[in-house]
Amino acid sequence: MAFQPKAVLVTGGAGFIGSNFINHFMAANPDCRVVNLDLLTYAGNLKNLTGVEKNPNYRFVKGDVCDGPLVAGILAGERIDALLHFAAESHVDRSITGPEIFVRTNVLGTQILLEESRRHWQSGLVAGFRYLQVSTDEVYGSLGETGFFTEETPLAANSPYSASKAGADLLVRAYFETFGMPTLNTRCSNNYGPYHFPEKLIPLMIHNILAKRPLPVYGDGRNVRDWLHVKDHSIAIETVLKTGRLGRVYNIGGNNEWQNIDIVHLVCDLLDKKLGRTAGESRGLITFVKDRPGHDRRYAIDAGRMRNELGWEPSYTFERGIDETIDWYLANQQWVADVTSGGYREYYEKQYGDR
């Protein structure tokens, strides 16, 4: 029988993937209460959630995942029966220049959430409980020209960011093995879609093309990533939460490998057409820059476990997904302007004040 949560705690729900998940989950589960715990760092934007903020089943709490008493109070006070942990420092470049915050948020924060979840689960306050850790394929390291990451691929993180996520995943495994805590772990490929902070590849290219600014591409641009639409990812996470086998890791991929330079070329060409520019104009903005340290050459996910055990497969073709994504950014340029200027931060004060 599928697990049907009555009240879920989502950490990092104002971020890119977390907000898309909440928007999807609340539409698909109208009777389930959702508490969104987010510290509102630079990548957290409550404007991503304007469609649910007036819903009586939605509650926002500004707070830190490292605040154990706060987490404990939410778990008990809201009678939470599922915790989905999205909150993370996630930008590889930032982890290279300042790894400390990545260790604090991604490793220590996960341990605190696990410990408070363990106490809550063992208290018997709720009839059932599940903890779901949202992770990344970057914990596996780099692939050669062939092959795929499976759930049995050894962890071999190469950046401070991916190392912090690998450490968090191992803590989740330890809480399952040591305490028998009902945990689940997902590892996804690169996400794209609406509400993506414009420091990541696709939204950065769109933003810079619109402004006719240089399009920075690391190294030779031949690094390969598997791209997954964030809506497909949201459905996959809900599927794992409800029907996944406890203690399991589930890889979530888009079956959609692209070299970075080919992504940039595609976005350039689509925007030139949509904006009425000369064909090839935006490609002239491409600027190759020095490769970043430890830049993994290729990621590719085998999502066979998701397909064979849980019946999930991605529904988006990349052609459809990238076209819709570009159209979304074109239709929401004020959102992009607010994000890049920092104006989105004022929204919290106007809507929530000091609460």
N, C-alpha and C positions, 0 to 999 in steps of 0.2 A: 504494500500500500504506500502511495506517495506521501511524503511528509508535507503537511499543510501548516505553515507557521501562522500564528495569530498576531505576533508583534515582532518586528525585526529591527535590529540596530545596524545601521550602515555607517561605517566610518569612512571619511573622505567623500561624502556624498555630494559635495559641491564641486568636486573635480570633474574632469572630462568623462572618464568611464563611470564613476560613481553616480554622477547626475543623470547620465543616460540610462543607467540601470534603474534608478529610482523612478524616473519618468515611465519607463517600460513596466516596471514591477507594479506600480500603483494602478496603472491602467488595467493590467492583467489580473490583479488581486485586490479588488476594491474594498474588501472587508478586512484586509490586513493593515494593522497600524505600522507606520514607518517612522523611526527616529533617526535623524541625520546628525551625526557628530562630526564636526569639521572645525579645524582651527582657523580656516580662512587665510592660509598663506597665499603667496602670490598667485598660485594656480587654482585657488578656490573661488568660485563665482556663483553667488546665489541667484543671479539673473538666469542661470541655466535651469532654474527650478520654479520659475514664475507660474508654470501651469499647475503645480501641485501645492504651492505655499498656503493657499486658502482652504485646502482639503482638511476636514476635521481629523482625518486619520494620519496627518503628517505633522511632525514636530521637528524643529531645528534646534540644536544645541551647539553653541560655539564652545569648543573645548579641545583639549589635547589628549591624544590616545595614551600619553604617558602619565595622565592624571588618574591613578588607580581609584581613589575614592569617588571621583566623578563617574567613571565607568561603572563602578559597583552600584552607585545610586541609580543610574539609568537602568541597568539590568534588572535590579530588584523592583524599582518603582514602576517601571513600565511592563514588568513581567515578560521580559524579552525571551523568546524561544528560538531565535536564530540571530547570530552575529555574522555579518559579512564585512570583511576587513579589506577595504580598498585603499585606505589612507596610506600614502607613501611619498617620500621624496623620490622623484622618478626621472630626473633629467641627467643623463650620463655626463654631459659636459660639466654640470654643476658639481657632480660627485668627484670629479677629478680635481677641481680647484678648492673644494670644501667638503671633504668626506665625513666630517664629524657629525653633521646634522643627519646624514643618511644612516649612520650607525644608531644614533639616538632614536630617530623616528621609526626606522624600518626594523631594527633588531630589538631594542629595548621596548619600543611601543608595542610590538607584537607580543613580547613576553608578558608585558603587563596585561594586555587584553586576554591572553590565554589564561593567565593566573586568575583574573577576575571572572572569566567565563567558567573556569573549573570550579571555583567556589560557588558560583551561581548554579551551575548544573548539579553539583553535589548537594546543594541546599534542598532540592526537591520542590522548589517554589513553582516550577513549571513541569508539566507532564513529560515533555520532550524538549531536547535542545540540540542545536547544531551550530558549529563554528566553521565558517568557510573562509579560507585564506585565498585572496586573489593575487597571483604572482605572474611571472613573466618567463618566456622562453630564454631570456638572457642568462638565467642561472646555469644553463647547460654549456655556455661558452660558444665556441665557433665551430662550424661545420666546414668540411672540404667541399668540393664541387658536387659531390653526390651524397646521398643518405638523408635521413630525417631524424629529428629528436623524437624519442619515445619516452614514456614515463619511466623507463628503466635506464635511460641515459645518465651516466654519472654527472653530478654537478661539478662544473669547472668554470666558475665565474671569473671574468677577466677585468671588470671595472669595479670601483668601490660601490657603485649603485648595485650592480648585479650580485656582488658579494654580500651586500646587506640583505638583499632579497633571498639569496640562498640560505643565509643564516636564519632568517625568519622561517623559511620553509622547513628547515631542520628542527626548529623549535616546535612547529606544528606537529611534525612526525613524532618528536619526543613526547609531547603531551598525549598523543594517541597511544603510543607504545607503553609509556610509563603509567599513565593514569586511566587509560581506556576512554579518554575523553572523545566525544563524537565529533571528529574533525573531518574536513574535506579540503582539498587543495587544488586550485586550478592554475594552469600556466598557459598564458595566451601569447600569440604572435602580435605583431605591430597592429594597433588599432587606428582607425581613421573614421571621420564622420563629423557631425555637428558638435559645437562647443569645445573644440580642441584648442588648447592654448597655443598661440602662434609662435612658439619656440621650436615646435616639432616640424618635421620635414614638410608634410603636405600643407598645413595651414601657413607655414612660413613662406613657402613658395607662392601660394595664392596671394598672401598679403603683399609680398614684395613685387610680384608681377603687377598688381593693381597700382602700386605706387611707382612702378618703373625703377625699382632699386635692384642692385646686384643680387643674384641668386647663388648663395654660397653652397658649394658641393665639396664634401670632404674627399681628399685623395683623388683617385681616378674615377670615382662615382660608381664603381662596379660592385660595391657591397650589395649583397642580396638579402631581402627581407620578405617574409610571408605576411601579407596584409589581410586584416580581418575587419569587417565593418562593425562598428561599436554596437549596433542594434543586434546583429547576430551574436556578438559576445554577451550582451545582456540576456538574451534568450538562453544561451548556453549556461550561464551562471545560475539562472533560475532552475534550469533542468537539473544541474548537478545538486543544487540545494535540496530539491524535492525528491530526486530519485537516485542520486549518487550513492555508492557504497562507502560506508564510513571507513576512514583511514586511507582512502584512495587518493591518488593524484590523477587529474584529468587534464590532458593537453588539449587546448582549444586553438585551432588554426583555420585559416581561410582557404587552404589549398590554392594559394595565389602568390607565387614567387615573382618578384620584380627586382631588377637592379635599380639602385637609387637614381642613376642618371636617366634611366628609361621612365621612371615616375616623373622626374622633373620635365623631361621632354613632353610627356603626355599632358601634364598640367599646363605647360606653356601653350601647346597647340590648342587645347580645348578653350583656354581663356582667350587666346587670340581670336578664335572663331566667335566666341560669345560676346567679346568686346568690340568686334568689328575691326580688329587690328590686322596689319599685313601678316600673312602667313610667315612664321619663322621669326617675327619681331622679338617675341619674348625670349626665344632661345639665345638671342644676342646678349641677354643679361646674365647668362650663366658664368659664374666665376669659380674656378677650382681653387680650393684653399688647402693648406697643410692638413694632412690627416690627423685625427685626434689619437692620442696614445691608447693602445689596447683595443683598437677598433675591430670588432669581430667581423670576419669576412662574409659569413653566410649563416642565416638562420632558416630552418624549414621544419615544420611540425608535422608529425604523424598524428592525426586526430582520430585514428581508428577506434580507440577505446570509447570516445564520445559517440561515434557512429554505431558501433557494434553493441555496446552495453546500454546506451541511453537513447539511441535513435535520433541524435542531433546531427545535422549537417548545416553548413552555412547556406543561406538562401540568396545572398547578394552575389551577383557577378561583379567583378571589379569595374567593368565598364559602366554598369548601372550605378554602382556605389560612388565612384569618383565623380561622375556627372552630377548626381544628386548633392554630393558634398560641395562641389564648386558652386552649384546653384544656391545652396544654403548660405555660403559665405557672401555671395553677391547680394542676396536678399537681406543679410544681417550685418551690413557693414558698420552700423552703429555699435553692435555688440563688439566687433573687432576693435573699433576705435576706443571704446570704453576699456577694453582689456589692455590694449597697448599703452593707453594713457594713464591707467590706474584708476580711472573714474568709476569703475565697477565697485570699488571698495566702499564708495559712499552709499551704495544700495543697502548694505547691511545696517548702517546707522539709521537710515530713513525707515527701514522696515522693522528693525528689531531693537534699535537703541542700545541700551546696556544690558539687555536681557541675556 
